[in-house]
Amino acid sequence: MRTKSTPAKRPRSSVAVQRAVRAAPPAAQLRAWALAAARAGAEVTLRVVGAAEARRLNRAFRRRDYAANVLSFAYSWRQGDVVLCHPVIRREARAQGKTLAAHYAHLVVHGVLHLHGLDHVRARDARRMERAERRILRRLGVADPYAVK
């Protein structure tokens, strides 16, 4: 029985990592980024894929015929999958002058926030989501992904 002096335990979150491609940050690093953005008790699967799988998923579930950098699939308030397309993320990191790790951190956090209901369709919602991303990434020691160079 819980008393005033006994704080409630925060339900632990879990993150599983799947790789359909070899090149990507270590699983422990991907997991740490996801846990930084996850709500208590979340169950998240991160899957790192190639361009063909990312394109198939984007076409099947969003009706968009290209490989997206990140796709999020929420199944409940606490369960979901985040799919990360390694070739797209690598290309974007180079084009934006970011390290691969920094771009992955941003997109993992971004994908997990989508699982928890944040979005960026409307300007107000985008500002809210970007503030959350910046706050989480700052705690992780990752530079502001929206800073103009």
PyMOL commands that set and color helices and strands:
alter all, ss='L'
color gray80, all
select helices_A, chain A and resi 27-37+51-62+86-96+100-115+123-139
alter helices_A, ss='H'
color red, helices_A
select strands_A, chain A and resi 14-19+43-49+70-74+79-85
alter strands_A, ss='S'
color yellow, strands_A
deselect
rebuild
show_as cartoon
